[in-house]
Amino acid sequence: MNQGEVAKRLFLLAESFGVKLSPLRFAIYLYDLADLDAVELCESLTTARRQMKSFPSIAEIRHAVDTRAALVMLRERNNELLGPL
């Protein structure tokens, strides 16, 4: 996934909550999320669209990505130790 896909998912998230992001606010979100893994970010944006009750802040999105990445890492470690369940 690339920055274009991240932008698309962020746009879909905003639209799904009826939030009209100004070009500047959209750019700020993209800039502040750019250091995150694009795959994890895209998955978290999709999850946010489906599960959150309001449009998330940058901090909430970052937290969701961190939580998702931690769960993936734990699942992989579990598979290494116990094998797939």
C-alpha positions in Angstrom: 0.0 0.0 0.0 1.1 3.5 -0.7 0.3 7.1 0.3 -2.4 7.3 -2.3 -4.2 4.3 -0.7 -3.8 5.9 2.7 -5.3 9.2 1.4 -8.2 7.3 -0.1 -9.0 5.5 3.1 -8.8 8.7 5.1 -11.2 10.4 2.6 -13.6 7.4 3.0 -13.4 7.7 6.7 -14.2 11.4 6.7 -17.1 11.0 4.3 -18.6 8.1 6.3 -18.8 10.5 9.3 -20.0 13.4 7.2 -16.8 15.3 8.0 -15.7 17.7 5.3 -11.9 17.9 5.7 -10.3 21.1 4.4 -7.3 20.6 2.2 -5.1 21.8 5.0 -6.6 19.5 7.6 -6.4 16.6 5.2 -2.7 17.4 4.6 -2.1 17.6 8.4 -3.6 14.2 8.9 -1.5 12.7 6.1 1.7 14.3 7.4 1.2 13.3 11.0 0.4 9.7 10.0 3.1 9.3 7.3 5.6 7.6 9.6 3.3 4.7 10.3 3.3 1.5 8.4 0.9 2.0 5.4 -0.7 -1.4 5.6 -1.4 -1.2 9.3 -2.6 2.4 8.9 -5.0 1.5 6.0 -6.4 -1.5 8.0 -6.9 0.8 11.0 -8.6 3.4 9.0 -11.0 0.8 7.7 -11.7 -0.5 11.2 -12.2 3.0 12.5 -14.8 3.6 9.8 -16.7 0.5 10.8 -16.4 0.7 14.6 -15.9 4.2 15.8 -18.8 6.5 16.6 -17.2 9.7 15.6 -14.4 10.9 13.3 -11.2 10.1 15.1 -8.4 12.5 16.0 -4.8 11.9 14.8 -4.0 10.6 18.2 -6.8 8.1 18.1 -5.8 6.8 14.7 -2.2 6.5 15.9 -3.3 4.6 19.0 -5.4 2.2 16.8 -2.4 1.5 14.6 -0.2 0.9 17.6 -2.8 -1.4 19.2 -3.3 -3.3 15.9 0.5 -3.7 15.4 0.9 -5.1 18.9 -1.9 -7.6 18.4 -0.4 -8.8 15.2 3.0 -9.2 16.9 1.5 -11.1 19.8 -0.4 -13.4 17.3 2.9 -14.1 15.4 4.7 -14.9 18.7 1.9 -17.2 19.7 2.1 -19.0 16.4 5.9 -19.4 16.8 5.5 -20.9 20.3 2.3 -22.9 20.0 1.7 -23.2 16.3 -1.5 -21.8 14.6 -4.6 -22.3 16.7 
